[in-house]
Amino acid sequence: MSKRILLIGHSADMYGASRSLSKLVRILDKDHLVYVMLPAEGLLYDVLKGIIPQGRIILNPDLYIFTRRSFKLRYLFSTLFQFLKNIRSITRIIRKEQIDIVHTNSGVIPAGALAARLTGKKHLWHIREWFGDFKKFWPYYSSYMTSLSDRVICVSETMASQFSDKKNVIAIYNGFPIPEIGDIPPAVGELQKTLDGADLVLGCTSRIRLVRKGQEYLIEAIGMLTEQTGKKIHLVLIGDYVPGYEYQKEVLEGLIKKYKLEQRVHFLGHLNDPLPYYSLFDAFVLPSGEPEPFGGVVMEAMSMGLPVIGSSLGGTPEQVEDGWNGYLFENKNPIDLAAKIELLFDDPQKLKEFGRRSTERMENLFSLQLHEGKILELYKSL
């Protein structure tokens, strides 16, 4: 039976959570009527206009999103005010559009669940974040989530393990298609010329932020290996700095200068379609210093037939089987990361075999068809 669904997103960019939201819209709009609420226009807004009518994309500039600042005493009053204001605005939309199910796409949007409860509607909460840094706050917030949601969907078993009360908590892996790469953009060919003669080309697609995303550990690991082995290792970084953290560029530039990697580290910034560039990589590295819930970029790399090196924390160990389709390193440890990268040297057969296993593992565990089936089954159960 067709339902009217309100999906609430916390960002209009096209990084992990937003890409997942666009996939949810494609899946659900086949059988249901989907509305989407966003805090602003952006790349996601443009993508959604190609999936659903523009009239079903609702902009709410006052949509309240938790940040670290929310937990400071001087902001508590404004936090409460925005929260109550959000409940009122979301409640109005639920009633106006006769919504049956509210689906909050991120753990940092608090108001959708209570608005659904106040209007007597079903609520699903999709958790894509690790809340390990908020130990004092988390027991109360996790209880709020589970008590106001018909289901709490976690993108990995590791994310589900955050909850002490698991009665409504389930894990559904994000699904990814095997991409079909068409014409290769000229920019890829130009970069390929720069990479000719490299002993190893590593790729990393992620927003840039020290510790959290860990690009500094990767650059340091490459620098140490270069000094120790004399190998020509190139690194291609795809992604912009997290807004407000642009000042960290100086730290990365300092490391690059320290290890004389000016001609070996290539910053490409944000790319709307980064997949063609994956064809340049021998392996993919996600060097996050903090737990990744379930890295979409890891799945992209696996779907492109690449070995993956990732941190041993978070959801990454559920994606990468150590020694099978890549390696896991101790987080925040560039020495261990360097050791894992070194295992890929001079063994093209290992790179090829690990890459084949990556694609096979993705098809068996993380395909878009599996994801779609589980999401539709969940909605049917409601």
C-alpha positions in Angstrom: 0.0 0.0 0.0 1.5 3.4 -1.1 2.5 5.7 1.7 3.4 9.4 1.9 7.0 9.6 3.3 8.9 12.6 4.6 12.7 12.2 4.4 14.6 14.7 6.4 18.3 15.4 5.4 20.8 17.4 7.3 22.9 18.7 4.4 22.6 19.6 0.7 26.1 18.5 -0.2 26.8 15.3 -2.1 28.9 13.4 0.4 28.1 10.1 2.1 24.8 10.8 3.9 23.4 12.9 1.1 24.2 10.3 -1.6 22.5 7.7 0.6 19.5 9.9 0.9 19.2 10.3 -2.9 19.3 6.5 -3.2 16.6 6.1 -0.6 14.4 8.5 -2.6 15.0 6.5 -5.8 14.1 3.3 -4.0 11.0 4.5 -2.1 9.5 6.7 -4.8 8.8 3.7 -7.0 6.0 2.6 -4.7 5.4 5.6 -2.4 5.1 9.4 -2.6 8.3 10.8 -1.2 8.8 14.4 0.1 12.3 15.6 1.2 13.1 18.3 3.7 16.6 20.0 3.4 18.2 22.9 5.2 19.3 24.6 2.0 19.7 24.3 -1.8 22.8 22.7 -3.1 24.1 19.7 -5.1 21.7 17.3 -3.4 18.8 19.6 -4.2 19.7 19.6 -7.9 20.0 15.8 -7.9 16.6 15.4 -6.2 15.0 17.6 -8.8 15.8 14.9 -11.3 14.1 12.2 -9.2 10.9 13.8 -7.7 8.9 17.0 -8.6 10.5 20.1 -7.2 7.3 20.8 -5.3 8.1 17.8 -3.1 11.5 19.2 -2.0 10.9 21.4 1.0 13.5 23.9 2.1 13.7 24.6 5.9 16.5 27.1 6.5 15.8 26.8 10.3 16.3 23.0 10.4 18.2 22.4 13.6 21.3 20.3 13.4 23.3 19.2 16.4 26.9 20.4 16.4 29.5 20.4 19.1 28.5 23.9 20.0 25.0 22.7 20.9 26.3 21.2 24.1 27.9 24.3 25.5 26.0 26.0 28.3 25.8 29.4 26.6 24.0 27.9 23.6 21.5 25.7 25.5 18.7 28.3 25.3 19.1 28.8 21.6 19.3 25.0 21.1 16.0 24.5 22.9 14.4 27.4 21.0 15.4 26.0 17.6 14.4 22.5 18.6 10.8 23.6 19.5 10.6 25.8 16.4 11.6 22.7 14.3 9.0 20.5 15.9 6.4 23.1 15.0 7.5 23.5 11.4 7.9 19.7 10.8 4.5 19.1 12.4 2.9 21.6 10.0 4.4 19.8 7.0 3.3 16.4 8.2 -0.3 17.6 8.5 -0.3 19.7 5.3 1.1 16.9 3.1 -0.7 14.1 5.1 2.6 12.3 5.8 2.4 8.7 7.0 6.0 8.0 7.8 8.8 10.3 8.8 12.3 9.1 8.0 15.1 11.1 9.6 18.3 10.5 7.6 20.9 11.5 10.2 21.4 11.2 14.0 22.1 15.0 14.2 18.5 16.0 13.4 16.6 15.8 16.7 13.1 17.2 15.9 11.7 14.8 13.3 11.1 12.0 15.7 9.1 14.0 18.3 7.1 15.7 15.5 6.1 12.3 14.2 5.1 11.1 17.7 3.0 14.3 18.3 1.1 13.7 15.0 0.7 10.0 15.6 2.9 9.0 12.6 5.5 6.2 12.2 9.2 7.3 12.5 12.4 5.7 11.2 15.8 7.0 12.3 18.8 6.3 10.1 22.1 6.5 12.1 25.2 7.2 10.1 27.3 8.7 12.9 29.5 7.5 15.7 28.6 9.2 19.0 31.5 7.9 21.0 32.8 11.4 21.8 29.6 12.3 23.6 29.7 9.8 26.4 27.7 11.9 29.0 25.0 12.9 26.5 24.7 9.7 24.5 22.7 7.5 27.0 19.9 10.1 27.1 20.0 10.8 23.4 20.1 7.2 22.4 17.1 6.5 24.6 15.3 9.4 23.0 16.0 7.9 19.6 14.8 4.4 20.4 11.7 5.4 22.4 10.5 7.7 19.6 11.3 5.5 16.6 9.6 2.4 15.2 13.0 1.4 13.9 16.5 2.7 14.3 18.4 1.8 11.1 22.2 1.7 11.5 24.5 1.5 8.5 26.7 -1.1 10.2 26.8 -3.5 13.1 29.4 -1.3 14.7 27.0 1.7 14.7 24.2 -0.6 16.1 26.5 -1.6 19.0 26.3 2.0 20.3 22.8 1.4 21.6 22.3 -0.4 24.9 18.6 -0.9 24.2 18.5 -2.8 20.9 14.8 -3.8 20.6 14.1 -1.4 17.7 17.7 -1.3 16.4 18.6 -3.0 13.1 21.6 -2.9 10.8 21.2 -2.4 7.1 24.3 -1.9 5.0 24.2 0.8 2.4 24.0 -0.6 -1.1 26.1 0.3 -4.0 26.0 -0.5 -7.8 28.8 -1.7 -9.9 29.6 1.5 -11.8 29.9 1.6 -15.6 32.5 4.1 -16.5 31.9 5.8 -19.8 34.2 8.4 -21.5 37.2 9.2 -19.4 37.4 13.0 -18.8 40.5 14.7 -20.4 41.6 15.8 -16.9 42.1 12.1 -16.0 44.4 11.6 -18.9 46.4 14.7 -18.0 46.9 13.4 -14.4 47.8 10.0 -15.8 50.8 11.6 -17.6 51.9 13.0 -14.2 51.6 9.6 -12.6 53.7 7.8 -15.2 56.7 6.1 -13.7 55.1 5.8 -10.2 55.8 2.7 -8.2 52.5 2.9 -6.5 49.5 5.3 -6.9 47.2 5.6 -3.8 43.8 7.3 -3.9 41.8 8.8 -1.1 38.3 10.3 -1.5 37.1 12.2 1.6 36.5 15.6 3.0 39.7 16.8 4.4 40.0 17.2 8.2 42.9 16.3 10.4 42.4 13.4 12.8 38.8 12.8 11.9 39.6 11.9 8.3 43.3 11.4 8.9 44.9 12.6 5.7 47.9 13.7 7.7 48.6 10.1 8.8 48.6 9.0 5.2 50.9 11.7 4.0 53.3 10.9 6.9 53.2 7.2 6.1 54.0 7.9 2.4 56.8 10.3 3.5 58.4 7.7 5.8 58.2 5.0 3.1 59.7 7.3 0.5 62.7 8.0 2.8 63.1 4.3 3.7 62.7 2.7 0.3 63.2 5.3 -2.3 60.0 4.2 -4.0 58.0 6.7 -6.0 54.6 6.8 -4.3 52.0 9.2 -5.5 48.8 10.2 -3.6 45.7 11.6 -5.2 43.4 13.3 -2.8 39.8 14.0 -3.9 37.6 16.2 -1.6 37.5 19.7 -0.1 38.3 20.8 3.5 35.4 20.6 5.9 34.0 24.1 6.2 35.6 25.9 9.0 38.8 23.7 8.9 40.5 25.3 5.9 43.3 26.5 8.2 44.4 22.9 8.4 45.8 23.2 4.9 49.0 24.6 6.5 49.6 21.4 8.5 49.3 19.2 5.4 51.5 21.5 3.4 54.1 21.4 6.2 54.1 17.6 6.1 54.4 17.5 2.3 57.3 20.0 2.5 59.0 18.0 5.3 59.1 14.8 3.2 59.7 16.6 -0.1 56.4 15.3 -1.6 55.4 18.4 -3.5 55.4 16.6 -6.8 53.9 13.4 -5.4 50.7 14.6 -3.6 47.9 15.8 -5.9 44.9 17.7 -4.5 41.9 17.6 -6.9 39.3 19.2 -4.6 35.6 18.2 -4.7 34.6 16.3 -7.9 31.0 15.7 -8.9 32.0 12.4 -10.4 35.2 11.1 -8.9 34.8 7.5 -10.2 36.8 7.9 -13.4 39.8 8.9 -11.4 39.7 5.6 -9.5 41.1 4.0 -12.7 44.4 5.7 -11.9 44.7 4.1 -8.4 46.6 0.9 -7.6 44.9 0.9 -4.1 42.5 3.1 -2.1 43.2 4.3 1.4 40.8 5.7 4.0 43.1 6.8 6.9 40.4 8.0 9.3 41.6 8.6 12.9 38.1 8.3 14.3 35.6 5.5 13.6 33.9 5.6 10.1 30.3 4.4 10.4 30.4 2.8 7.0 32.5 4.6 4.4 30.6 5.0 1.1 34.0 5.8 -0.6 35.3 2.4 0.5 32.4 0.8 -1.3 33.0 2.9 -4.4 36.7 1.8 -4.4 35.7 -1.9 -3.9 33.1 -1.6 -6.7 35.9 -0.3 -9.0 38.0 -3.4 -8.2 40.5 -1.8 -5.9 42.3 -3.2 -2.8 41.5 -1.0 0.3 43.5 -0.1 3.3 41.5 1.3 6.2 41.4 1.9 9.9 40.6 -1.0 12.2 37.9 1.0 14.0 34.2 1.6 13.1 32.5 0.0 10.2 35.5 -0.4 8.0 36.4 -3.9 9.3 32.9 -5.0 8.1 33.9 -3.8 4.6 37.5 -4.8 4.4 38.6 -8.3 5.4 42.2 -8.0 6.5 44.6 -9.8 4.2 41.7 -10.8 1.8 40.7 -7.7 -0.1 43.0 -5.2 1.6 44.5 -4.4 5.0 43.5 -2.8 8.3 45.9 -0.6 10.2 45.9 0.7 13.8 44.1 4.1 13.7 46.2 7.2 14.2 49.4 5.1 13.6 51.2 6.2 10.5 54.0 3.7 11.1 51.5 0.8 10.9 49.8 2.4 7.9 53.2 2.6 6.2 53.8 -1.1 6.9 50.4 -2.0 5.3 51.1 0.1 2.2 54.6 -1.6 1.9 52.8 -4.9 1.6 51.5 -3.8 -1.8 54.9 -3.0 -3.3 56.2 -5.1 -6.2 53.3 -7.5 -6.2 50.9 -6.7 -9.1 49.3 -10.1 -8.8 48.3 -9.4 -5.2 46.8 -6.0 -6.2 44.8 -7.7 -9.0 43.6 -10.5 -6.7 42.7 -8.2 -3.8 40.8 -6.0 -6.3 38.8 -8.9 -7.7 37.9 -10.0 -4.2 36.8 -6.4 -3.4 34.3 -6.5 -6.2 33.1 -10.0 -5.3 32.7 -9.1 -1.6 30.7 -6.0 -2.6 28.4 -7.9 -4.8 27.7 -10.6 -2.2 27.3 -8.3 0.8 26.7 -4.7 -0.2 24.9 -4.7 -3.5 22.2 -2.1 -4.2 19.7 -4.9 -4.8 20.2 -6.3 -1.3 19.9 -2.8 0.2 16.8 -2.0 -1.7 15.1 -5.3 -0.8 15.8 -4.8 2.9 14.6 -1.2 2.9 11.3 -2.1 1.1 10.8 -5.1 3.4 11.2 -2.8 6.4 8.7 -0.3 5.0 6.3 -3.1 4.3 6.6 -4.3 7.9 5.4 -0.8 9.1 
